[in-house]
Amino acid sequence: MIDLRSDTVTKPTPAMRRAMAEAEVGDDVYGEDPTINRLERRAAEIIGKQAALFVPTGSMGNLIGI
């Protein structure tokens, strides 16, 4: 059975845990997280903008827009 109620009821697989442990990390508040930097560059590229800003929720994105 697949439980689709929320992402908080699932557990990461061993491969997911390994990927998290081996990922490059940095402080995204100071623009030093290489993964977030790549994501923002790619998003800007896709939508044809100079820059993009990753936010963790749709609500936050909506608030920033207004």
N, C-alpha and C positions, 0 to 999 in steps of 0.2 A: 504494500500500500504506500502511496506517495502522499505525504502530508503537506499541503500547500497553504496552510493557514498563515504562516509567517516564516521569515528567514531566521527567526530566533528559536524555532523548535528543531532546527536541523543541526547536525554536527558535521564539521569538516572531515573530509577523508584524509587518510595518511598523506596522499599526494598533495592535497591542498595545504596541509600543515607544513609539509616540506617546502612547498613554494613560498609560503609566508616566511618561513625561517631563513630562506636563502635570498629573499628579495632585497634589492638595494633600498635603503631607507634614508630619509633626510627629513628635515623640518619643513613641511609645506607652508607653514605660516611665513617663513622667511624665504620662500621660493627655492628651497634646497632639496626637495624631494624629487629625484629623477623620474620616478614613475608618474607622478602627478604632472610634472613639467611636460613629459612626452604626451600624456593624455590631453592636456590643454592645447599644446601645439597642434596635435592631430585634429582636435575638435575645431579649432580656428581655421585650419586648412580646409576641412570638409565644408564648413559653412561660408568660407570666403571672407573671413574677418582677420584683422591684424592680431587679435589675441582672444583667448577664452578664459573663463574662470570656472573651475570645478567647485561645486557646492554639493553637500551630502544629501540634500532633500529637494524635492520639487517645490515645496512651500518656501524654502529659503531662496530658491531661484526666482520665484514669483515676487517675493518681497524686494529682492534686489532690483528687479525690473521696474518697480514703482518707486 
